[in-house]
Amino acid sequence: MRVVDMHCDTIAVLYADHRAGGTVSVLENNLMLDLKKMQAGDYGLQNFALFTNLASIDEPPFEYCMKLLDTFYTELEAHRDLIGIVRSYADIEENLRQGKMSALLTVEEGGVCQGELSFLRNFYRLGVRMMTLTWNHPNELAFPNGRKALEGGHYQAVPDTEHGLTETGIAFVEEMERLGMIIDVAHLNDAGIRDVFLHTKKPFVASHSNARAVCSHPRNLTDEMIRALSERGGVMGINYYGGFLRDVPVGGEDVSRVADMVAHMKHIRNVGGIQVIGLGSDFDGIGGDLELKTAADLPRLAQEMERQGFTEGEIEAVFAGNVLRVYRELL
């Protein structure tokens, strides 16, 4: 079963290791994802995110992200016999013809553009084909959902239905549509997602987000959002993180089980149809007790879906077909 995964944070982990003098390789490592694990899991395409935490870097976000981009190209080009970097849907088809996997470059944190449309266009010229508008911090474009402080240093995530896209954010989503860079609403607040629907016409994605009706965390999509995304022709990627799969008591352990992923799929199928479901593992960006520990474990998800009554065609649609449909239209 070929896998298309819309999100991992592996490049940021590799960059941090190299910056500290390490030599961890994308070919084979002790992380959740590498090329050999992808082969073992029967991957067709992996989105590699340039993840940037605005609160933890000590240089301008654009400069930091450019270093991540260099790590991406340095690592992936060293193994071009196994995986090809894609800028168009034709590249995906050509890699498949050659028996190679595909790598699609994304950005996780629209703040790396520092509000400059010229930076956005240059990222596109450098191969970026998808971008989230935010991560967990406000930026020039938009806002994430909020946080309510609790005792013991804990916090509770809360929906934000008031702060929509900024004027700059509206200009960005319009330019992303024009360029052919896929808009990713993962991490965006509720008001921002509403505005993306209002100011765009083409399909977009929530690359690693689950169903809020099954797990109440506001990183997940409401039923209304799921229906609207499906009607738009977009897709959402099931996130493997336990905290987005099931409601966890404050201070409780984040436990991720394959059965919980399938429970989200069943709900999403009932709300928006099978065509809106994809995969967005968030590998190397998540922790906790994971049943799918690495990319090599993906056959277990297909087996659980089959056990719970998904047809072969539905499994193929979730694992690859739905996301590839969106990529075929937009890339």
Contacts in CASP RR format, 6 or more apart in sequence:
PFRMAT RR
TARGET T0000
AUTHOR 0000-0000-0000
METHOD contacts of the structure
MODEL  1
MRVVDMHCDTIAVLYADHRAGGTVSVLENNLMLDLKKMQAGDYGLQNFAL
FTNLASIDEPPFEYCMKLLDTFYTELEAHRDLIGIVRSYADIEENLRQGK
MSALLTVEEGGVCQGELSFLRNFYRLGVRMMTLTWNHPNELAFPNGRKAL
EGGHYQAVPDTEHGLTETGIAFVEEMERLGMIIDVAHLNDAGIRDVFLHT
KKPFVASHSNARAVCSHPRNLTDEMIRALSERGGVMGINYYGGFLRDVPV
GGEDVSRVADMVAHMKHIRNVGGIQVIGLGSDFDGIGGDLELKTAADLPR
LAQEMERQGFTEGEIEAVFAGNVLRVYRELL
1 42 0 8 1.000
1 298 0 8 1.000
1 299 0 8 1.000
1 302 0 8 1.000
1 315 0 8 1.000
1 316 0 8 1.000
1 319 0 8 1.000
1 320 0 8 1.000
2 42 0 8 1.000
2 43 0 8 1.000
2 44 0 8 1.000
2 319 0 8 1.000
2 320 0 8 1.000
3 38 0 8 1.000
3 41 0 8 1.000
3 42 0 8 1.000
3 43 0 8 1.000
3 44 0 8 1.000
3 45 0 8 1.000
3 279 0 8 1.000
3 295 0 8 1.000
3 298 0 8 1.000
3 319 0 8 1.000
3 320 0 8 1.000
4 43 0 8 1.000
4 44 0 8 1.000
4 45 0 8 1.000
4 46 0 8 1.000
4 278 0 8 1.000
4 279 0 8 1.000
4 319 0 8 1.000
4 320 0 8 1.000
4 321 0 8 1.000
4 323 0 8 1.000
4 324 0 8 1.000
5 43 0 8 1.000
5 45 0 8 1.000
5 46 0 8 1.000
5 47 0 8 1.000
5 279 0 8 1.000
5 280 0 8 1.000
5 281 0 8 1.000
5 283 0 8 1.000
5 295 0 8 1.000
6 47 0 8 1.000
6 130 0 8 1.000
6 205 0 8 1.000
6 207 0 8 1.000
6 208 0 8 1.000
6 235 0 8 1.000
6 237 0 8 1.000
6 278 0 8 1.000
6 279 0 8 1.000
6 280 0 8 1.000
6 323 0 8 1.000
7 47 0 8 1.000
7 49 0 8 1.000
7 106 0 8 1.000
7 108 0 8 1.000
7 186 0 8 1.000
7 207 0 8 1.000
7 208 0 8 1.000
7 237 0 8 1.000
7 239 0 8 1.000
7 280 0 8 1.000
7 281 0 8 1.000
7 282 0 8 1.000
8 32 0 8 1.000
8 33 0 8 1.000
8 46 0 8 1.000
8 47 0 8 1.000
8 48 0 8 1.000
8 49 0 8 1.000
8 281 0 8 1.000
8 282 0 8 1.000
8 283 0 8 1.000
8 284 0 8 1.000
8 285 0 8 1.000
9 49 0 8 1.000
9 51 0 8 1.000
9 108 0 8 1.000
9 282 0 8 1.000
9 283 0 8 1.000
9 284 0 8 1.000
9 285 0 8 1.000
10 26 0 8 1.000
10 31 0 8 1.000
10 32 0 8 1.000
10 33 0 8 1.000
10 34 0 8 1.000
10 48 0 8 1.000
10 283 0 8 1.000
10 284 0 8 1.000
11 48 0 8 1.000
11 49 0 8 1.000
11 50 0 8 1.000
11 51 0 8 1.000
11 68 0 8 1.000
11 71 0 8 1.000
11 72 0 8 1.000
11 75 0 8 1.000
12 49 0 8 1.000
12 50 0 8 1.000
12 51 0 8 1.000
12 52 0 8 1.000
12 68 0 8 1.000
12 284 0 8 1.000
13 24 0 8 1.000
13 31 0 8 1.000
13 284 0 8 1.000
13 285 0 8 1.000
14 24 0 8 1.000
14 25 0 8 1.000
14 26 0 8 1.000
14 71 0 8 1.000
14 75 0 8 1.000
15 67 0 8 1.000
15 68 0 8 1.000
15 71 0 8 1.000
17 23 0 8 1.000
17 24 0 8 1.000
18 24 0 8 1.000
18 71 0 8 1.000
24 30 0 8 1.000
24 31 0 8 1.000
25 34 0 8 1.000
25 75 0 8 1.000
25 78 0 8 1.000
26 34 0 8 1.000
26 35 0 8 1.000
26 75 0 8 1.000
26 76 0 8 1.000
26 78 0 8 1.000
26 79 0 8 1.000
27 34 0 8 1.000
27 35 0 8 1.000
27 36 0 8 1.000
27 78 0 8 1.000
27 79 0 8 1.000
27 82 0 8 1.000
28 34 0 8 1.000
28 35 0 8 1.000
28 36 0 8 1.000
31 283 0 8 1.000
31 284 0 8 1.000
31 294 0 8 1.000
32 281 0 8 1.000
32 283 0 8 1.000
32 284 0 8 1.000
32 285 0 8 1.000
32 293 0 8 1.000
32 294 0 8 1.000
32 295 0 8 1.000
33 46 0 8 1.000
33 281 0 8 1.000
33 283 0 8 1.000
33 284 0 8 1.000
33 294 0 8 1.000
33 295 0 8 1.000
34 295 0 8 1.000
35 79 0 8 1.000
35 82 0 8 1.000
35 83 0 8 1.000
35 101 0 8 1.000
37 294 0 8 1.000
37 295 0 8 1.000
37 296 0 8 1.000
38 44 0 8 1.000
38 46 0 8 1.000
38 83 0 8 1.000
38 101 0 8 1.000
38 295 0 8 1.000
38 296 0 8 1.000
39 82 0 8 1.000
39 101 0 8 1.000
40 295 0 8 1.000
40 296 0 8 1.000
41 295 0 8 1.000
41 296 0 8 1.000
41 297 0 8 1.000
41 298 0 8 1.000
41 299 0 8 1.000
42 298 0 8 1.000
42 299 0 8 1.000
43 101 0 8 1.000
43 295 0 8 1.000
43 298 0 8 1.000
44 96 0 8 1.000
44 101 0 8 1.000
44 102 0 8 1.000
44 320 0 8 1.000
45 86 0 8 1.000
45 92 0 8 1.000
45 101 0 8 1.000
45 102 0 8 1.000
45 103 0 8 1.000
45 104 0 8 1.000
45 320 0 8 1.000
45 323 0 8 1.000
45 324 0 8 1.000
46 101 0 8 1.000
46 102 0 8 1.000
46 103 0 8 1.000
46 104 0 8 1.000
46 295 0 8 1.000
47 103 0 8 1.000
47 104 0 8 1.000
47 105 0 8 1.000
47 106 0 8 1.000
47 130 0 8 1.000
47 207 0 8 1.000
47 280 0 8 1.000
48 72 0 8 1.000
48 76 0 8 1.000
48 103 0 8 1.000
48 104 0 8 1.000
48 105 0 8 1.000
48 106 0 8 1.000
49 106 0 8 1.000
49 107 0 8 1.000
49 108 0 8 1.000
50 65 0 8 1.000
50 68 0 8 1.000
50 69 0 8 1.000
50 72 0 8 1.000
50 105 0 8 1.000
50 106 0 8 1.000
50 107 0 8 1.000
50 108 0 8 1.000
50 112 0 8 1.000
50 128 0 8 1.000
51 68 0 8 1.000
51 108 0 8 1.000
51 109 0 8 1.000
51 135 0 8 1.000
51 285 0 8 1.000
52 61 0 8 1.000
52 64 0 8 1.000
52 65 0 8 1.000
52 68 0 8 1.000
52 107 0 8 1.000
52 108 0 8 1.000
52 109 0 8 1.000
52 111 0 8 1.000
52 112 0 8 1.000
52 135 0 8 1.000
53 109 0 8 1.000
53 135 0 8 1.000
53 136 0 8 1.000
53 137 0 8 1.000
54 61 0 8 1.000
54 109 0 8 1.000
54 111 0 8 1.000
54 135 0 8 1.000
54 137 0 8 1.000
54 139 0 8 1.000
55 137 0 8 1.000
57 64 0 8 1.000
60 114 0 8 1.000
61 109 0 8 1.000
61 111 0 8 1.000
61 112 0 8 1.000
61 114 0 8 1.000
62 112 0 8 1.000
62 113 0 8 1.000
62 114 0 8 1.000
62 116 0 8 1.000
62 119 0 8 1.000
64 112 0 8 1.000
65 107 0 8 1.000
65 109 0 8 1.000
65 112 0 8 1.000
65 123 0 8 1.000
69 105 0 8 1.000
69 126 0 8 1.000
69 128 0 8 1.000
72 103 0 8 1.000
72 105 0 8 1.000
73 85 0 8 1.000
76 83 0 8 1.000
76 84 0 8 1.000
76 85 0 8 1.000
76 103 0 8 1.000
77 85 0 8 1.000
80 100 0 8 1.000
81 100 0 8 1.000
82 100 0 8 1.000
82 101 0 8 1.000
83 95 0 8 1.000
83 100 0 8 1.000
83 101 0 8 1.000
83 102 0 8 1.000
83 103 0 8 1.000
84 91 0 8 1.000
84 95 0 8 1.000
84 100 0 8 1.000
84 101 0 8 1.000
84 102 0 8 1.000
84 103 0 8 1.000
85 91 0 8 1.000
85 102 0 8 1.000
85 103 0 8 1.000
85 104 0 8 1.000
85 105 0 8 1.000
85 127 0 8 1.000
86 92 0 8 1.000
86 95 0 8 1.000
86 102 0 8 1.000
86 103 0 8 1.000
86 104 0 8 1.000
86 129 0 8 1.000
86 331 0 8 1.000
87 127 0 8 1.000
87 129 0 8 1.000
87 331 0 8 1.000
88 331 0 8 1.000
89 327 0 8 1.000
89 328 0 8 1.000
89 331 0 8 1.000
91 102 0 8 1.000
92 102 0 8 1.000
92 324 0 8 1.000
92 327 0 8 1.000
92 331 0 8 1.000
95 101 0 8 1.000
95 102 0 8 1.000
96 102 0 8 1.000
104 129 0 8 1.000
104 130 0 8 1.000
104 327 0 8 1.000
105 126 0 8 1.000
105 127 0 8 1.000
105 128 0 8 1.000
105 129 0 8 1.000
105 130 0 8 1.000
106 128 0 8 1.000
106 129 0 8 1.000
106 130 0 8 1.000
106 131 0 8 1.000
106 132 0 8 1.000
106 184 0 8 1.000
106 207 0 8 1.000
107 123 0 8 1.000
107 128 0 8 1.000
107 130 0 8 1.000
107 131 0 8 1.000
107 132 0 8 1.000
108 131 0 8 1.000
108 132 0 8 1.000
108 135 0 8 1.000
108 184 0 8 1.000
108 186 0 8 1.000
108 187 0 8 1.000
109 132 0 8 1.000
109 134 0 8 1.000
109 135 0 8 1.000
109 139 0 8 1.000
110 131 0 8 1.000
110 132 0 8 1.000
110 133 0 8 1.000
110 134 0 8 1.000
110 135 0 8 1.000
110 139 0 8 1.000
110 141 0 8 1.000
110 172 0 8 1.000
111 134 0 8 1.000
111 139 0 8 1.000
111 140 0 8 1.000
111 141 0 8 1.000
112 119 0 8 1.000
112 123 0 8 1.000
113 119 0 8 1.000
113 120 0 8 1.000
113 123 0 8 1.000
113 140 0 8 1.000
113 141 0 8 1.000
113 172 0 8 1.000
114 140 0 8 1.000
115 139 0 8 1.000
115 140 0 8 1.000
115 141 0 8 1.000
115 168 0 8 1.000
115 172 0 8 1.000
117 171 0 8 1.000
117 172 0 8 1.000
117 175 0 8 1.000
120 131 0 8 1.000
120 172 0 8 1.000
120 175 0 8 1.000
120 176 0 8 1.000
120 179 0 8 1.000
120 181 0 8 1.000
121 175 0 8 1.000
121 179 0 8 1.000
123 131 0 8 1.000
123 181 0 8 1.000
124 179 0 8 1.000
124 180 0 8 1.000
124 181 0 8 1.000
128 181 0 8 1.000
129 180 0 8 1.000
129 181 0 8 1.000
129 182 0 8 1.000
129 331 0 8 1.000
130 181 0 8 1.000
130 182 0 8 1.000
130 183 0 8 1.000
130 184 0 8 1.000
130 205 0 8 1.000
130 207 0 8 1.000
131 176 0 8 1.000
131 181 0 8 1.000
131 182 0 8 1.000
131 183 0 8 1.000
131 184 0 8 1.000
132 184 0 8 1.000
132 185 0 8 1.000
132 186 0 8 1.000
132 187 0 8 1.000
132 188 0 8 1.000
132 207 0 8 1.000
133 139 0 8 1.000
133 141 0 8 1.000
133 142 0 8 1.000
133 165 0 8 1.000
133 169 0 8 1.000
133 172 0 8 1.000
133 173 0 8 1.000
133 183 0 8 1.000
133 184 0 8 1.000
133 185 0 8 1.000
133 187 0 8 1.000
133 188 0 8 1.000
133 192 0 8 1.000
133 196 0 8 1.000
134 141 0 8 1.000
134 142 0 8 1.000
134 143 0 8 1.000
134 144 0 8 1.000
134 187 0 8 1.000
134 188 0 8 1.000
134 189 0 8 1.000
135 144 0 8 1.000
135 187 0 8 1.000
136 144 0 8 1.000
136 187 0 8 1.000
137 144 0 8 1.000
138 144 0 8 1.000
138 163 0 8 1.000
140 166 0 8 1.000
140 168 0 8 1.000
140 169 0 8 1.000
141 165 0 8 1.000
141 166 0 8 1.000
141 168 0 8 1.000
141 169 0 8 1.000
141 172 0 8 1.000
142 163 0 8 1.000
142 164 0 8 1.000
142 165 0 8 1.000
142 166 0 8 1.000
142 169 0 8 1.000
142 188 0 8 1.000
142 189 0 8 1.000
142 192 0 8 1.000
142 195 0 8 1.000
143 160 0 8 1.000
143 163 0 8 1.000
143 164 0 8 1.000
143 188 0 8 1.000
143 189 0 8 1.000
143 191 0 8 1.000
143 192 0 8 1.000
144 160 0 8 1.000
144 187 0 8 1.000
144 188 0 8 1.000
144 189 0 8 1.000
145 157 0 8 1.000
145 158 0 8 1.000
145 159 0 8 1.000
145 160 0 8 1.000
145 189 0 8 1.000
145 190 0 8 1.000
145 218 0 8 1.000
145 219 0 8 1.000
146 157 0 8 1.000
146 158 0 8 1.000
146 159 0 8 1.000
146 160 0 8 1.000
146 189 0 8 1.000
146 218 0 8 1.000
147 155 0 8 1.000
147 156 0 8 1.000
147 157 0 8 1.000
147 158 0 8 1.000
148 155 0 8 1.000
148 156 0 8 1.000
148 157 0 8 1.000
148 158 0 8 1.000
149 155 0 8 1.000
150 156 0 8 1.000
150 250 0 8 1.000
154 250 0 8 1.000
154 251 0 8 1.000
156 250 0 8 1.000
157 217 0 8 1.000
157 218 0 8 1.000
157 219 0 8 1.000
158 218 0 8 1.000
159 189 0 8 1.000
159 190 0 8 1.000
159 218 0 8 1.000
160 189 0 8 1.000
160 190 0 8 1.000
160 191 0 8 1.000
160 218 0 8 1.000
161 189 0 8 1.000
161 190 0 8 1.000
161 191 0 8 1.000
161 194 0 8 1.000
162 191 0 8 1.000
163 189 0 8 1.000
163 191 0 8 1.000
163 192 0 8 1.000
164 189 0 8 1.000
164 191 0 8 1.000
164 192 0 8 1.000
164 194 0 8 1.000
164 195 0 8 1.000
165 173 0 8 1.000
165 192 0 8 1.000
165 195 0 8 1.000
165 196 0 8 1.000
165 199 0 8 1.000
170 195 0 8 1.000
170 199 0 8 1.000
173 183 0 8 1.000
173 196 0 8 1.000
173 199 0 8 1.000
173 200 0 8 1.000
174 199 0 8 1.000
174 200 0 8 1.000
176 182 0 8 1.000
176 183 0 8 1.000
177 183 0 8 1.000
177 200 0 8 1.000
177 201 0 8 1.000
177 202 0 8 1.000
180 330 0 8 1.000
180 331 0 8 1.000
182 204 0 8 1.000
182 205 0 8 1.000
182 326 0 8 1.000
182 327 0 8 1.000
182 330 0 8 1.000
182 331 0 8 1.000
183 196 0 8 1.000
183 200 0 8 1.000
183 204 0 8 1.000
183 205 0 8 1.000
184 204 0 8 1.000
184 205 0 8 1.000
184 206 0 8 1.000
184 207 0 8 1.000
185 192 0 8 1.000
185 193 0 8 1.000
185 196 0 8 1.000
185 204 0 8 1.000
185 205 0 8 1.000
185 206 0 8 1.000
185 209 0 8 1.000
186 205 0 8 1.000
186 206 0 8 1.000
186 207 0 8 1.000
186 208 0 8 1.000
186 209 0 8 1.000
186 219 0 8 1.000
187 219 0 8 1.000
188 196 0 8 1.000
189 218 0 8 1.000
190 218 0 8 1.000
190 222 0 8 1.000
190 225 0 8 1.000
193 221 0 8 1.000
193 225 0 8 1.000
196 204 0 8 1.000
197 228 0 8 1.000
197 232 0 8 1.000
202 232 0 8 1.000
202 329 0 8 1.000
202 330 0 8 1.000
203 232 0 8 1.000
203 233 0 8 1.000
203 234 0 8 1.000
203 235 0 8 1.000
203 326 0 8 1.000
203 329 0 8 1.000
203 330 0 8 1.000
204 229 0 8 1.000
204 232 0 8 1.000
204 234 0 8 1.000
205 234 0 8 1.000
205 235 0 8 1.000
205 236 0 8 1.000
205 237 0 8 1.000
205 323 0 8 1.000
205 326 0 8 1.000
206 221 0 8 1.000
206 225 0 8 1.000
206 229 0 8 1.000
206 235 0 8 1.000
206 236 0 8 1.000
206 237 0 8 1.000
207 236 0 8 1.000
207 237 0 8 1.000
207 280 0 8 1.000
208 237 0 8 1.000
208 238 0 8 1.000
208 239 0 8 1.000
208 280 0 8 1.000
208 281 0 8 1.000
208 282 0 8 1.000
209 219 0 8 1.000
209 220 0 8 1.000
209 221 0 8 1.000
209 236 0 8 1.000
209 237 0 8 1.000
209 239 0 8 1.000
209 244 0 8 1.000
210 217 0 8 1.000
210 219 0 8 1.000
210 220 0 8 1.000
210 221 0 8 1.000
210 236 0 8 1.000
210 238 0 8 1.000
210 239 0 8 1.000
210 244 0 8 1.000
210 245 0 8 1.000
210 264 0 8 1.000
211 220 0 8 1.000
211 221 0 8 1.000
211 223 0 8 1.000
211 226 0 8 1.000
211 264 0 8 1.000
211 267 0 8 1.000
211 268 0 8 1.000
211 271 0 8 1.000
212 218 0 8 1.000
212 220 0 8 1.000
212 221 0 8 1.000
212 222 0 8 1.000
212 223 0 8 1.000
213 222 0 8 1.000
213 223 0 8 1.000
213 267 0 8 1.000
213 271 0 8 1.000
214 220 0 8 1.000
214 245 0 8 1.000
214 246 0 8 1.000
214 263 0 8 1.000
214 264 0 8 1.000
214 267 0 8 1.000
215 243 0 8 1.000
215 244 0 8 1.000
215 245 0 8 1.000
215 246 0 8 1.000
215 247 0 8 1.000
215 264 0 8 1.000
216 247 0 8 1.000
217 243 0 8 1.000
217 244 0 8 1.000
217 247 0 8 1.000
219 239 0 8 1.000
219 244 0 8 1.000
220 244 0 8 1.000
221 229 0 8 1.000
221 236 0 8 1.000
223 271 0 8 1.000
226 236 0 8 1.000
226 268 0 8 1.000
226 271 0 8 1.000
226 272 0 8 1.000
226 276 0 8 1.000
227 271 0 8 1.000
227 272 0 8 1.000
229 235 0 8 1.000
229 236 0 8 1.000
229 272 0 8 1.000
229 276 0 8 1.000
230 271 0 8 1.000
230 272 0 8 1.000
230 273 0 8 1.000
230 275 0 8 1.000
230 276 0 8 1.000
233 275 0 8 1.000
233 276 0 8 1.000
233 326 0 8 1.000
234 276 0 8 1.000
234 326 0 8 1.000
235 275 0 8 1.000
235 276 0 8 1.000
235 277 0 8 1.000
235 278 0 8 1.000
235 322 0 8 1.000
235 323 0 8 1.000
235 325 0 8 1.000
235 326 0 8 1.000
236 268 0 8 1.000
236 276 0 8 1.000
236 277 0 8 1.000
236 278 0 8 1.000
237 277 0 8 1.000
237 278 0 8 1.000
237 279 0 8 1.000
237 280 0 8 1.000
237 323 0 8 1.000
238 261 0 8 1.000
238 264 0 8 1.000
238 265 0 8 1.000
238 277 0 8 1.000
238 278 0 8 1.000
238 279 0 8 1.000
238 280 0 8 1.000
238 318 0 8 1.000
239 245 0 8 1.000
239 280 0 8 1.000
239 281 0 8 1.000
239 282 0 8 1.000
239 286 0 8 1.000
240 256 0 8 1.000
240 261 0 8 1.000
240 280 0 8 1.000
240 281 0 8 1.000
240 282 0 8 1.000
240 283 0 8 1.000
240 286 0 8 1.000
240 290 0 8 1.000
240 292 0 8 1.000
241 254 0 8 1.000
241 256 0 8 1.000
241 282 0 8 1.000
241 286 0 8 1.000
241 287 0 8 1.000
241 288 0 8 1.000
242 248 0 8 1.000
242 254 0 8 1.000
242 255 0 8 1.000
242 256 0 8 1.000
242 260 0 8 1.000
242 286 0 8 1.000
242 288 0 8 1.000
242 290 0 8 1.000
243 254 0 8 1.000
243 256 0 8 1.000
245 256 0 8 1.000
245 257 0 8 1.000
245 260 0 8 1.000
245 261 0 8 1.000
245 264 0 8 1.000
246 255 0 8 1.000
246 260 0 8 1.000
248 254 0 8 1.000
248 255 0 8 1.000
253 288 0 8 1.000
253 289 0 8 1.000
254 287 0 8 1.000
254 288 0 8 1.000
254 289 0 8 1.000
255 288 0 8 1.000
255 289 0 8 1.000
256 286 0 8 1.000
256 288 0 8 1.000
256 289 0 8 1.000
256 290 0 8 1.000
256 291 0 8 1.000
256 292 0 8 1.000
257 291 0 8 1.000
258 291 0 8 1.000
258 292 0 8 1.000
258 300 0 8 1.000
258 301 0 8 1.000
258 304 0 8 1.000
259 304 0 8 1.000
259 308 0 8 1.000
261 301 0 8 1.000
261 304 0 8 1.000
262 301 0 8 1.000
262 304 0 8 1.000
262 305 0 8 1.000
262 308 0 8 1.000
262 310 0 8 1.000
265 277 0 8 1.000
265 305 0 8 1.000
265 310 0 8 1.000
265 318 0 8 1.000
266 308 0 8 1.000
268 276 0 8 1.000
268 277 0 8 1.000
269 277 0 8 1.000
269 314 0 8 1.000
274 314 0 8 1.000
274 317 0 8 1.000
274 318 0 8 1.000
274 322 0 8 1.000
275 317 0 8 1.000
275 322 0 8 1.000
275 325 0 8 1.000
276 322 0 8 1.000
277 317 0 8 1.000
277 318 0 8 1.000
277 322 0 8 1.000
278 318 0 8 1.000
278 319 0 8 1.000
278 322 0 8 1.000
278 323 0 8 1.000
279 318 0 8 1.000
279 319 0 8 1.000
279 323 0 8 1.000
281 292 0 8 1.000
281 295 0 8 1.000
283 294 0 8 1.000
283 295 0 8 1.000
291 297 0 8 1.000
291 300 0 8 1.000
292 298 0 8 1.000
292 300 0 8 1.000
292 301 0 8 1.000
298 319 0 8 1.000
302 315 0 8 1.000
302 319 0 8 1.000
305 314 0 8 1.000
305 315 0 8 1.000
305 318 0 8 1.000
306 312 0 8 1.000
306 315 0 8 1.000
310 318 0 8 1.000
END
